[in-house]
Amino acid sequence: QYETEAVIDTYFYHDNISPFLAYRFIQRFGFSNPSPQFVARVSKAFRTGVAKSKTITFGSGKYGDMGAMIAAIVLDGEATNSILDSDACSGSLREPLLKYIGVLRTLDYKPKESTPYIELSN
């Protein structure tokens, strides 16, 4: 039991866990290729347990606070900047495509034998 807890603590407090989790959570929130600065800000919120908005502070101030990390993702300037919406390199391509494929699977989509590929055109 103590060895298992020691291993879990070793992984949880490892230097690479906060950037790893930050990168994965940012991807799940719809940003396929987040900038290193974005990952660093979210990683810092995970380590310090604090995410600051303009007037509000989120988190408990303890290491590993998931609420602070999620607040840092949602409230970050890179996530809320409307100018980045027009940038082709910003945002996500994979997640909407996975959602589309999920809808097709739910509807039991069967492609025609003559055209086995899905055409994504207007």
N, C-alpha and C positions, 0 to 999 in steps of 0.2 A: 504494500500500500504506500509506504513512504517513498519507495523508489519510483513508483508511478507518478506521485505528486512532484517529485524532484525533476523528473523528465518533463512533465507538463510545464512546470515553472521555468525550466531551462529554455524550452521552446517559446513560451509566452514572453519572456524577458530578453530574448535574443535581439540583437541590433537590427536584424533584417525583417523582423515580423511586422513592424509598423509600416515600412514602405510596401511590403508584400500585401498586407491587408488593405492599405490605402488604394493601391493600384487595382486590386480585384473589386473592391467596393465601388470605386469610381467607374469601372467598366460596367458593373451591374446597374449603375444609375444612368447608363446610356452614352458614355464617352469612351469609344473604342481605343483612342490613342491620346491619353491625357499627357499634358506637358510635365516635364520633371518638376517645375515649380509648383504646379497643382498638386502633384503627388507629395511633394515636400511639405506643403501647408497642411494637407490632410494627415500626413504622417505625424507632424508636430502636434496636431490636435489629439491624436491617439496617445502619444507619449505624455503630453502634459495634462490631458484630460480636460482641456479648455478650448472652446471655439468662440471667437468673438465676432459679433456682428457690429454694426455701427453703434448701437446703444445697448444691446443685450449680450450677455455672456451665457454660453451653454456649457454644461458639463459639471462634473463633481470635483475636478481638480486632481483626480487620481489617475494613475497610469492605466491605460487600456479602456478608457471610457468610450463605449461605442456611440453613445448619444452625442458626445462632442465630435466624434469623427464624422458621423452622418450629418450633423449640423454644418461642419466645415465643408462637406461636399455640396450640400444643397445651397448654402449661402455664399459660396466662393464666387468671386467676380468672374472667373472663367466659366462657371456654370450658369450664371445669370446674365452674362453680357449678350445683348441681342445682335451686336455686330458680328460675333462669331458664328451666328446662324447662317450667314451668307458665305462663310469660308468653307470650301469643299473639303478641307483636311480636318475640320472640326466636326464633332458629333459622332454619330455611330452609323455604321452600315450593317454590321453583323446582327445586332439585336432586332431591328425591324424585320430583317429578312428571316430570322428565326421565328419571329411572331407570325409572319405570313405563312411560313411552312407549317407552323403549329396549327393555324386555322385550316389549312388544306388537309392536314392529317385528321383533324377533328371531323371535317366534312367528308371523310373517306374519299378524297380526290384520287381518281384513277386517270393517268394520262392516256391519250389515244396511242395506239400502237404505231400509227404513222408518224406522230410527233411526240416522242417520249419526253421532250424537254418542256419546261414551263417557260413561256414567253412573257417577259416583263416589258410590255410596250403599251403605249396609250391607245 
